[in-house]
Amino acid sequence: MRNQLNSLLMLSGTLFFMPATAADEDTANGQWSGAGQLGFSMASGNSDNESLTAGLMLERESQKWVNSFNLDVVRASSDGEETAERYTLSSRNGYKFDDNDYIYNNTRYDKDKFSGFDYTITTSFGWGHQFIDSENYKFSTEIGVGYKIEALDVDRTENTGAVVVGKLNYMRALTETMKLSEVLLIESGEDNTFMQNDLGLKFKVNGQFSVKLAHQYRYNTDVAPGKKSYDSLVSANLVYDF
């Protein structure tokens, strides 16, 4: 298993940096941009509760390549005991055939202490299409196939196998200062189907700072005994765009 993990991470890293080197040759639309977000709450008195959500998103598009990198962190505790701890890391690299179509490789690593899975790793390859790509309205889809490893918390056994991966990315500007976004991810295999939906409403404060209200819903069809099949997270975050 360790050899599989190292191989997948090396593959992901190689694919993440290779297109960036090639993209240096393209001068048009080749700059990195992104956003960092942070949400934190703390309550004390009859009960002590703390929660933290943090995220980093980087993306780059040149004449021939599209690259993105995402890191998400969720942590929470109640009366000194941890109630949530999750880290998600993903990278995507695509080669463009034209302005709307591209092939891609995506690798996602997810470690959730309270999900019943020690970790999951998914590497997929597929086709992406941008239906609309403007400043105020974006809509794109991806469909592909890949390989997934799910390590169970109970006895550290692994579910491995092929998966079909689909993704939908939507953004619409409702006003000059407010944007609605939704990202839906589905990974379906023989042992389990995983679904994650991220819905967000973003309010611009000034040129670079925004406030984002977000709702994340995660669902697994097959989970370990004693674990729920779904997780729901509502958060308010300060976002810095760069």
C-alpha positions in Angstrom: 0.0 0.0 0.0 2.8 2.4 0.9 4.3 1.9 -2.6 1.0 2.6 -4.2 0.6 5.8 -2.1 4.1 7.0 -3.0 3.6 6.2 -6.7 0.3 8.1 -6.8 1.7 11.1 -5.0 4.8 11.2 -7.2 2.5 10.9 -10.3 0.4 13.8 -9.1 3.4 16.0 -8.3 5.0 15.2 -11.7 1.9 16.0 -13.6 1.3 19.2 -11.6 4.7 20.7 -12.3 5.3 19.5 -15.9 2.5 21.5 -17.5 3.5 24.6 -15.5 7.0 24.4 -17.1 5.5 24.0 -20.6 3.1 26.8 -19.9 6.0 29.2 -19.2 6.4 29.3 -23.0 2.9 30.8 -23.4 2.8 34.4 -22.5 -1.0 35.0 -22.9 -3.2 34.1 -19.9 -0.3 32.3 -18.2 -0.3 33.9 -14.8 -1.3 32.2 -11.5 -4.3 33.5 -9.6 -6.1 32.3 -6.6 -7.9 32.8 -3.4 -7.3 32.0 0.3 -10.1 31.8 2.8 -10.4 31.5 6.6 -13.3 31.0 9.0 -13.0 30.7 12.7 -15.5 30.6 15.6 -15.0 30.1 19.4 -17.5 29.9 22.2 -16.9 29.6 26.0 -19.0 29.4 29.1 -21.3 26.4 29.7 -19.6 24.7 26.8 -16.3 25.3 25.0 -16.5 25.0 21.2 -14.0 25.9 18.5 -14.1 25.5 14.8 -11.8 26.3 11.9 -12.2 26.2 8.2 -9.4 27.2 5.8 -8.8 26.9 2.1 -6.3 27.7 -0.7 -7.1 27.7 -4.4 -4.6 28.3 -7.2 -5.3 28.2 -10.9 -3.5 29.0 -14.1 -4.6 29.0 -17.8 -2.3 29.5 -20.7 -2.8 29.0 -24.4 -2.5 25.2 -24.1 -2.6 24.3 -20.4 -5.0 24.6 -17.5 -3.7 23.9 -14.0 -5.3 24.1 -10.5 -4.4 23.2 -7.0 -6.8 23.1 -3.9 -6.2 22.6 -0.2 -9.1 22.5 2.3 -8.9 22.1 6.1 -11.7 21.6 8.6 -11.1 21.3 12.3 -13.5 21.5 15.3 -13.6 20.6 19.0 -16.2 20.6 21.8 -15.3 20.8 25.5 -11.7 19.9 24.7 -12.5 16.9 22.5 -12.0 16.9 18.7 -15.2 16.5 16.8 -13.9 17.1 13.2 -10.5 16.9 11.5 -10.3 16.7 7.7 -7.6 17.6 5.1 -8.2 17.5 1.4 -5.6 18.1 -1.3 -6.2 18.0 -5.0 -4.5 19.0 -8.2 -5.8 19.1 -11.8 -3.8 19.5 -15.0 -5.4 19.8 -18.5 -4.2 20.1 -22.1 -6.5 22.3 -24.2 -7.5 21.3 -27.7 -9.4 24.6 -28.2 -11.0 27.3 -26.0 -13.7 24.9 -24.7 -12.3 21.3 -24.7 -9.4 19.7 -22.8 -8.2 16.4 -21.5 -7.2 16.4 -17.8 -5.6 14.4 -15.0 -6.8 15.0 -11.4 -5.5 13.6 -8.1 -7.5 14.0 -4.9 -6.2 13.0 -1.4 -8.7 13.1 1.5 -7.9 12.4 5.1 -11.0 12.6 7.4 -10.4 11.4 11.0 -14.2 10.9 11.7 -15.4 9.5 8.4 -14.6 5.8 8.9 -11.9 6.0 6.2 -8.3 6.6 7.3 -7.7 8.2 3.9 -8.8 8.1 0.3 -6.8 8.7 -2.9 -8.3 9.1 -6.4 -6.5 9.6 -9.6 -8.5 10.1 -12.8 -8.1 11.0 -16.4 -10.9 12.4 -18.6 -12.5 15.1 -20.8 -13.5 18.6 -19.8 -15.8 21.0 -21.6 -16.5 24.7 -20.9 -20.0 25.6 -22.0 -19.7 29.2 -20.8 -16.6 31.1 -19.5 -17.1 34.8 -18.8 -16.5 37.1 -15.9 -20.1 36.9 -14.7 -21.1 33.4 -15.8 -19.2 30.1 -15.9 -20.4 26.6 -16.5 -18.2 23.5 -17.1 -18.3 19.8 -16.8 -15.7 16.9 -16.6 -16.2 13.2 -17.0 -13.4 10.6 -16.6 -12.3 7.2 -15.3 -9.7 6.5 -12.6 -8.4 4.4 -9.8 -9.4 4.8 -6.1 -7.9 3.6 -2.8 -10.0 3.7 0.4 -8.3 2.7 3.6 -10.7 1.7 6.3 -10.2 2.9 9.9 -11.5 -0.3 11.5 -8.7 -2.7 10.4 -6.7 -0.7 7.9 -7.9 -2.9 5.0 -8.2 -1.2 1.6 -10.9 -1.0 -1.0 -9.3 -0.5 -4.4 -10.7 -0.4 -7.9 -11.8 1.6 -10.9 -14.2 4.6 -10.5 -16.1 6.8 -12.8 -15.6 10.5 -12.0 -17.9 13.4 -12.8 -17.7 17.1 -11.9 -19.9 20.1 -12.5 -18.6 23.7 -11.9 -21.1 26.6 -11.9 -20.8 30.3 -11.1 -23.2 33.1 -11.7 -22.9 36.8 -10.8 -26.2 37.9 -9.2 -25.2 41.5 -8.7 -22.0 43.5 -9.1 -20.9 42.5 -5.6 -22.6 39.0 -5.1 -21.8 35.7 -6.8 -23.4 32.3 -6.5 -21.2 29.2 -7.0 -21.7 25.4 -7.0 -19.2 22.6 -7.5 -20.5 19.0 -7.6 -18.1 16.0 -7.5 -19.1 12.3 -7.9 -16.7 9.3 -7.7 -18.6 6.1 -8.3 -17.0 2.6 -7.9 -18.1 -0.9 -7.1 -17.5 -0.6 -3.4 -18.7 2.9 -2.7 -20.0 6.1 -4.4 -18.8 9.4 -3.0 -20.6 12.7 -3.6 -19.6 16.2 -2.5 -21.5 19.4 -3.2 -20.1 22.8 -2.4 -22.6 25.7 -2.5 -21.4 29.2 -1.9 -22.6 32.8 -1.9 -19.8 35.4 -2.1 -20.2 39.1 -1.2 -17.4 41.4 -2.3 -16.2 43.9 0.4 -13.6 45.7 -1.7 -11.2 45.0 -4.5 -9.6 41.9 -3.0 -11.6 40.9 0.1 -14.9 39.1 0.2 -17.2 37.3 2.7 -18.4 33.8 1.6 -21.3 31.9 3.1 -20.8 28.2 2.2 -22.6 24.9 2.6 -20.8 21.6 2.0 -22.6 18.3 1.8 -20.6 15.0 1.5 -22.2 11.5 1.1 -20.9 7.9 0.9 -23.2 5.0 0.0 -21.1 2.5 2.0 -19.6 3.5 5.4 -18.1 1.6 8.4 -20.6 0.4 11.1 -21.5 3.2 13.5 -20.7 5.9 11.0 -23.3 8.2 9.2 -23.3 8.2 5.5 -23.4 12.0 5.2 -21.6 15.1 6.6 -22.9 18.6 6.4 -20.9 21.8 7.0 -22.1 25.4 7.1 -19.4 28.1 7.4 -18.8 31.8 7.0 -15.3 32.7 5.6 -13.2 35.8 4.9 -11.8 35.4 1.4 -8.7 37.1 -0.1 -8.4 37.1 -3.9 -5.0 37.5 -5.6 
